[in-house]
Amino acid sequence: LFDGHFDTKIGPKVESESYRRIAASIGCATNNILFLTDVPREASAAEEADTHVAVVTRPGNAGLTDDEKSYYSLISSFTELFLPSST
């Protein structure tokens, strides 16, 4: 379920091209990737690259706007993630 570790050498996480590079480096289509972040600008860039996105809410994170809260899937735990069946 997890593949690779990517730092800023792949590109800034606020640029959609970075997510396309990540997908290419792991040999996966962008629409088969779920990107988790606590930064709305990163979520927006990942979504522009056609990845699935969930915004992680944690104590101490910057607050989200009402629009961001209603637009993005929000999670606070991995137990809230649901993966499609592979059947």
Buried (B, 14 or more C-beta within 10 A) or exposed (E): EEEEEBEEEBBEBBBBEBBBBBBEEEEBEBEEBEBBBBBBEBBBBBBBBBBBBBBBBEEEEEEBEEEBEEBBBBBEEEEEEEEEEEE
